[in-house]
């Protein structure tokens, strides 16, 4: 099968009700927490993407039994100190930054050497941001290059608690330190810039010894030693990062609407909603409820008559960091100039996404100005692409692929977009849902 899609026509008006895949961040965290539990944990609607499968295969190598049957996954936890492994074990995080960074926090008490590897894209990403704080616990790291993968970790039994300032707004870094702090004899304190809080909500739901003092710009998180985690029964809600592609498809369409069912609307993840609402997109939450600490709702979207430009508040960056590529598409059709700043973190993702945003918009004919941490987009409400566009060599970044599909369906032109198998990392059913919307 050819590993590209060819899109020649814009999508027609549609009014649909859809469901998207389970939340990737929660799926991976459920796998890791369940691997530490004493007993059998069960999850329905677990995202069966390559990133989550990588997490399952990784805990299997740590001696944890897993059974998957249809829509039910069971993990047979061996207790908080139940991992079993030989010296010089190699663990593969594949393409998942969440898995690669969080698992290091769970291995800080291993006195045997463990090697962590990943694919070409993950190997280029910054792991010093994790190894540096974890080293303060007394853990030893050896990087093959300056900052990336592969790396070796060798922990110690008597870990000392630390105080750490996390000022990037990285939920992965914060979560890894929380996991490490669970294995110390004292109190680990993290002063963390606001970011996704799924790990903290899991800790609260499981009644673990974690306390949070929430300030305006940061959270002060205290975590003490954990002795036992109870098994976790969970139905994974739908992923707002996956839903965002269809929210934007409606925003860029005429006389269309969509209802996306049972989506996680955690406030640390709804930056895309806040930004698009400021740009004039009609987005409403219906059937709201709280499920094990996580807010869930149906997201209902209608096509706007006019899209407003935006000077995007940088305090929303961490809440929307995975959605900026498609937010930029909306800015491309806005009435006026949109400006986004403080986005250097985008170039540290699976691919240099800020650079790719500039390339894609330029290919579409949008005037765009970029620095290493900002982008200015001159919107064109009447934009129609009338040429051939080829997208390839983007390190198989799933969000680049899906963003280009939405652009092709919204603005026209003839697009040849390579590496369609990249969606397996986060959203395997993406093209199937697109196909259903066309019917």
KAFEN-V284734 format. One record per residue. N is the residue number from 1. SS is DSSP state (@ for helix, = for strand, . for the rest). PHI is phi in whole degrees, -180 to 180 (* if undefined). OMEGA is omega in whole degrees, 0 to 359 (none if undefined). Layout:
BEGIN
[[N:SS:PHI:OMEGA] [N:SS:PHI:OMEGA]]
END
This chain:
BEGIN
[[1:.:*:179] [2:.:-65:183] [3:.:-94:175] [4:=:-150:171] [5:=:-116:178] [6:=:-118:181] [7:=:-121:185] [8:.:-114:186] [9:.:-130:172] [10:.:-70:178] [11:.:-78:177] [12:.:-82:177] [13:.:-57:179] [14:.:-147:174] [15:=:-137:192] [16:=:-135:168] [17:=:-115:182] [18:=:-133:169] [19:.:-125:176] [20:.:-111:187] [21:.:-64:178] [22:=:-62:183] [23:.:-64:184] [24:@:-70:181] [25:@:-60:180] [26:@:-71:179] [27:@:-58:181] [28:@:-66:179] [29:@:-66:177] [30:@:-61:179] [31:@:-59:184] [32:@:-70:178] [33:@:-62:181] [34:@:-66:178] [35:@:-67:180] [36:@:-96:187] [37:.:-73:176] [38:=:-98:182] [39:=:127:188] [40:=:-95:174] [41:=:-102:182] [42:=:-130:176] [43:=:-135:170] [44:=:-109:181] [45:.:61:174] [46:.:-63:179] [47:.:-67:180] [48:.:-95:176] [49:.:-99:182] [50:@:-62:180] [51:@:-65:181] [52:@:-73:175] [53:@:-61:176] [54:@:-62:178] [55:@:-65:179] [56:@:-63:180] [57:@:-65:180] [58:@:-67:180] [59:@:-69:174] [60:@:-61:179] [61:@:-68:176] [62:.:-94:174] [63:.:89:182] [64:.:-102:180] [65:=:-83:180] [66:=:-134:174] [67:=:-126:178] [68:=:-125:178] [69:=:-139:183] [70:.:55:185] [71:.:-99:183] [72:=:-123:176] [73:=:-116:177] [74:=:-118:176] [75:=:-120:185] [76:=:-98:183] [77:=:-67:181] [78:=:-108:180] [79:.:99:188] [80:.:-65:177] [81:.:-118:188] [82:.:-95:179] [83:.:-65:178] [84:.:-128:181] [85:.:-157:179] [86:.:-92:177] [87:.:-67:179] [88:.:62:174] [89:=:-67:175] [90:=:-110:177] [91:=:-114:185] [92:=:-115:178] [93:.:-89:179] [94:.:55:183] [95:.:-104:192] [96:.:-93:174] [97:@:-66:178] [98:@:-60:180] [99:@:-64:184] [100:@:-60:183] [101:@:-82:181] [102:@:-70:184] [103:@:-64:179] [104:@:-62:178] [105:@:-66:179] [106:@:-89:184] [107:.:-107:187] [108:.:-68:180] [109:.:-102:178] [110:.:-80:178] [111:.:-88:175] [112:.:-100:179] [113:.:-68:175] [114:=:-128:180] [115:=:-104:177] [116:=:-109:178] [117:=:-124:176] [118:.:-156:179] [119:.:-77:185] [120:@:-58:181] [121:@:-67:182] [122:@:-64:182] [123:@:-63:180] [124:.:-89:184] [125:.:-86:189] [126:.:-79:175] [127:.:-104:173] [128:@:-63:180] [129:@:-65:175] [130:@:-101:183] [131:@:-65:180] [132:@:-63:178] [133:@:-67:181] [134:@:-67:177] [135:@:-62:181] [136:.:-66:175] [137:.:-75:184] [138:.:109:182] [139:.:-82:179] [140:=:-102:178] [141:=:-127:173] [142:=:-135:179] [143:=:-93:177] [144:.:-71:173] [145:.:-122:188] [146:.:-66:189] [147:.:-148:190] [148:.:-103:178] [149:.:-101:0] [150:.:-74:174] [151:=:-140:174] [152:=:-113:176] [153:=:-123:173] [154:=:-136:184] [155:.:-91:177] [156:.:-135:182] [157:.:-75:185] [158:.:-98:182] [159:.:-78:178] [160:.:-98:179] [161:.:-67:183] [162:.:-133:166] [163:=:-113:184] [164:=:-138:176] [165:=:-101:178] [166:=:-102:188] [167:.:-111:178] [168:.:-91:188] [169:.:77:181] [170:.:-98:178] [171:@:-66:179] [172:@:-65:179] [173:@:-64:179] [174:@:-58:182] [175:@:-66:179] [176:@:-62:179] [177:@:-69:176] [178:@:-60:179] [179:@:-60:179] [180:@:-65:180] [181:@:-62:178] [182:.:-65:184] [183:.:-103:181] [184:.:-94:180] [185:.:-88:183] [186:.:-117:183] [187:.:-112:174] [188:=:-92:183] [189:=:-122:179] [190:=:-123:170] [191:=:-96:192] [192:=:-116:171] [193:=:-60:184] [194:.:-54:177] [195:.:-159:181] [196:.:-53:186] [197:.:-122:180] [198:@:-60:180] [199:@:-63:179] [200:@:-63:180] [201:@:-68:173] [202:@:-61:181] [203:@:-61:179] [204:@:-65:179] [205:@:-61:182] [206:.:-88:179] [207:.:57:178] [208:.:-83:186] [209:.:-77:178] [210:=:-120:178] [211:=:-123:181] [212:=:-129:169] [213:=:-108:186] [214:=:-90:175] [215:.:-105:184] [216:.:-65:186] [217:.:-110:181] [218:=:-153:173] [219:=:-114:173] [220:=:-102:188] [221:=:-110:176] [222:=:-116:178] [223:=:-132:179] [224:.:-111:182] [225:.:-60:177] [226:.:-108:179] [227:.:-103:185] [228:.:-151:173] [229:.:-121:179] [230:.:-77:177] [231:.:-58:188] [232:.:-121:171] [233:=:-100:191] [234:=:-148:167] [235:=:-109:187] [236:.:-68:177] [237:.:-73:179] [238:=:-72:189] [239:.:-90:180] [240:@:-67:177] [241:@:-67:175] [242:@:-74:179] [243:@:-62:185] [244:@:-60:179] [245:@:-63:181] [246:@:-83:172] [247:@:-61:180] [248:@:-70:178] [249:@:-60:176] [250:@:-69:181] [251:@:-59:182] [252:.:-96:181] [253:.:-102:176] [254:.:-108:173] [255:.:51:178] [256:.:-122:176] [257:=:-152:179] [258:=:-153:169] [259:=:-119:179] [260:=:-110:193] [261:=:-84:168] [262:=:51:181] [263:=:-98:174] [264:=:-69:181] [265:.:-117:175] [266:.:-50:183] [267:.:-56:178] [268:.:-78:181] [269:.:-120:189] [270:.:-98:176] [271:@:-56:179] [272:@:-61:179] [273:@:-67:182] [274:@:-64:181] [275:@:-67:182] [276:@:-67:176] [277:@:-63:176] [278:@:-62:181] [279:.:-90:173] [280:.:96:179] [281:.:-84:180] [282:=:-83:182] [283:=:-131:179] [284:=:-130:174] [285:=:-101:176] [286:=:-129:181] [287:=:56:182] [288:=:-72:175] [289:=:-157:175] [290:=:-108:180] [291:=:-123:179] [292:.:51:176] [293:.:94:183] [294:=:-101:176] [295:=:-76:183] [296:=:-133:178] [297:=:-161:167] [298:=:-79:177] [299:=:-103:182] [300:=:-114:187] [301:=:-130:174] [302:=:-126:179] [303:.:-63:178] [304:.:-86:173] [305:.:-81:180] [306:.:-136:174] [307:.:-103:181] [308:=:-87:172] [309:.:-74:184] [310:.:-146:164] [311:=:-98:195] [312:.:-69:178] [313:.:-63:184] [314:@:-69:177] [315:@:-70:176] [316:@:-93:186] [317:.:-58:184] [318:.:-67:179] [319:.:-75:186] [320:.:-127:190] [321:.:-59:181] [322:.:-86:185] [323:.:-110:187] [324:@:-63:179] [325:@:-55:181] [326:@:-82:172] [327:@:-62:178] [328:@:-61:176] [329:@:-64:178] [330:@:-66:177] [331:@:-61:179] [332:@:-64:181] [333:.:-104:183] [334:.:-74:178] [335:=:-90:180] [336:.:130:184] [337:=:-103:177] [338:=:-107:183] [339:=:-133:180] [340:=:-127:184] [341:.:-133:178] [342:.:70:187] [343:.:-113:179] [344:@:-61:180] [345:@:-62:181] [346:@:-62:180] [347:@:-81:178] [348:@:-110:178] [349:.:-89:183] [350:.:-54:171] [351:.:-136:175] [352:.:-71:192] [353:@:-69:178] [354:@:-66:177] [355:@:-64:180] [356:@:-69:176] [357:@:-59:179] [358:@:-61:181] [359:@:-64:183] [360:@:-63:181] [361:@:-63:178] [362:@:-64:177] [363:@:-61:180] [364:@:-77:181] [365:.:96:179] [366:.:-95:176] [367:.:-71:187] [368:=:-141:177] [369:=:-125:186] [370:=:-132:166] [371:.:-114:180] [372:.:-75:178] [373:.:-144:179] [374:.:-147:177] [375:=:-148:178] [376:=:-117:186] [377:=:-120:179] [378:=:-89:186] [379:.:-68:177] [380:.:-137:183] [381:.:-60:183] [382:.:-103:185] [383:.:-61:170] [384:.:-134:178] [385:.:-83:183] [386:.:-130:180] [387:.:-144:177] [388:=:-85:178] [389:=:-129:178] [390:=:-117:179] [391:=:-119:178] [392:.:-156:177] [393:.:59:180] [394:.:-109:178] [395:.:57:178] [396:.:54:178] [397:.:-77:184] [398:@:-56:183] [399:@:-74:174] [400:@:-65:180] [401:@:-59:185] [402:@:-68:176] [403:@:-61:180] [404:@:-67:176] [405:@:-63:179] [406:@:-64:178] [407:@:-62:181] [408:@:-63:181] [409:@:-71:186] [410:@:-95:188] [411:@:-112:180] [412:.:84:186] [413:.:94:177] [414:=:-113:186] [415:=:-109:170] [416:=:-116:188] [417:=:-115:184] [418:=:-83:175] [419:.:59:179] [420:@:-66:178] [421:@:-71:178] [422:@:-62:182] [423:@:-68:178] [424:@:-63:181] [425:@:-69:186] [426:.:-138:191] [427:.:-151:185] [428:.:-59:184] [429:.:-92:185] [430:@:-55:184] [431:@:-69:177] [432:@:-65:179] [433:@:-67:176] [434:@:-58:180] [435:@:-61:179] [436:@:-65:179] [437:@:-68:181] [438:@:-78:185] [439:.:-75:none]]
END
